[in-house]
Amino acid sequence: MLGGISIWQLLIVLGIIILIFGTKKLRNVGTDLGGAVKGFKKAMNEDEKGEKAEEEETEAQAQARVDHKDETNTYDVQAERKPEEQEERK
């Protein structure tokens, strides 16, 4: 079985625990433990949902269209070096 522990030995240990702590205290411990597990699962689900929402938000920002409605003048400039500067750099 369980490493040489029989069912009767487990029942005796359970009976001693009930005598020491009482059923009310054991019930409260079980309720607290169950609430902690539920809270942990809820936090994990919220964390996963939060990460997905952040990823979607960053993707939406990356794909956002840029408007230049405020700018009335657009200048197209091509930078070229003067022939004198090119000779000096060689």
Secondary structure, 3 states (H helix, E strand, C coil): CECCECHHHHHHHHHHHHHHHCHHHHHHHHHHHHHHHHHHHHHHHHHHHHHHHHHHHHHHHHCCCCCCCCCCCCCCCCCCCCHHHHHHHC
